[in-house]
Amino acid sequence: MGYGLGVFLTALGLILALAVQDVIDAIDLTLIGWILALAGVLVLVLTAVQTNARRQHTTTATTTHSDGSQTTEQRTTERQDPPPAV
């Protein structure tokens, strides 16, 4: 999945929903178009969420001391991408 698939599904769905006037027996092209457009938007949102989630990394470390007590340390780091080349 990616941005390309989401854009493709959205465009195809909107074309079917808004621009196609043909009628096929037992098939509602407008409904199929809206379903494809919704699926395309969903793919775009999921791709954006997954891309953003990969930018963060959380590490948890638990240390047990000699007296039996435990210390838990959690670190969250965010990946910094280099600026685009000019």
QUIMO-V946730 format. One record per residue. N is the residue number from 1. PHI is phi as a letter, one per 30 degrees, with the letter a starting at -180 (999 if undefined). OMEGA is omega in whole degrees, -180 to 180 (none if undefined). D_CENTER is the distance of its C-alpha to the mean C-alpha in Angstrom with 2 decimals. Layout:
N_PHI_OMEGA_D_CENTER ; N_PHI_OMEGA_D_CENTER
//
This chain:
1_999_178_8.40 ; 2_a_-180_7.80 ; 3_d_-179_8.58 ; 4_d_179_11.96 ; 5_d_179_11.32 ; 6_d_179_9.54 ; 7_d_180_12.50 ; 8_d_-180_14.93 ; 9_d_179_14.25 ; 10_d_-180_14.39 ; 11_d_180_17.54 ; 12_d_179_19.15 ; 13_d_180_18.67 ; 14_d_176_20.15 ; 15_d_179_22.95 ; 16_d_-176_23.84 ; 17_d_-170_23.69 ; 18_c_-171_25.59 ; 19_c_-176_27.61 ; 20_d_-180_28.87 ; 21_c_-179_32.14 ; 22_d_179_33.15 ; 23_b_176_33.92 ; 24_c_-178_33.52 ; 25_e_175_35.38 ; 26_i_178_33.35 ; 27_b_178_29.99 ; 28_c_-177_28.46 ; 29_d_179_26.60 ; 30_d_179_25.55 ; 31_d_177_23.84 ; 32_d_178_22.13 ; 33_d_179_20.98 ; 34_d_177_19.51 ; 35_d_178_17.73 ; 36_d_179_16.24 ; 37_d_178_15.30 ; 38_d_177_13.59 ; 39_d_178_11.70 ; 40_d_178_10.71 ; 41_d_178_9.54 ; 42_d_177_7.53 ; 43_d_179_5.92 ; 44_d_-180_5.60 ; 45_d_180_4.38 ; 46_d_178_1.82 ; 47_d_179_2.26 ; 48_d_180_4.04 ; 49_d_180_4.20 ; 50_d_179_4.77 ; 51_d_179_6.76 ; 52_d_-179_8.47 ; 53_d_180_9.28 ; 54_d_-179_10.95 ; 55_d_-179_13.10 ; 56_c_180_14.92 ; 57_b_-179_17.40 ; 58_c_179_19.72 ; 59_b_178_23.11 ; 60_b_179_25.61 ; 61_b_178_29.25 ; 62_c_-180_32.04 ; 63_c_177_35.62 ; 64_c_-178_38.59 ; 65_d_-176_41.82 ; 66_d_179_45.34 ; 67_d_177_46.19 ; 68_j_179_43.34 ; 69_d_-179_41.10 ; 70_b_175_37.45 ; 71_b_179_35.35 ; 72_c_179_31.56 ; 73_b_-180_29.74 ; 74_b_179_26.02 ; 75_b_176_24.51 ; 76_c_178_21.09 ; 77_c_178_20.59 ; 78_c_-179_18.07 ; 79_d_177_17.88 ; 80_c_179_19.44 ; 81_d_177_18.74 ; 82_d_178_21.95 ; 83_d_-179_22.57 ; 84_d_179_22.32 ; 85_d_-179_25.58 ; 86_c_none_27.94
//
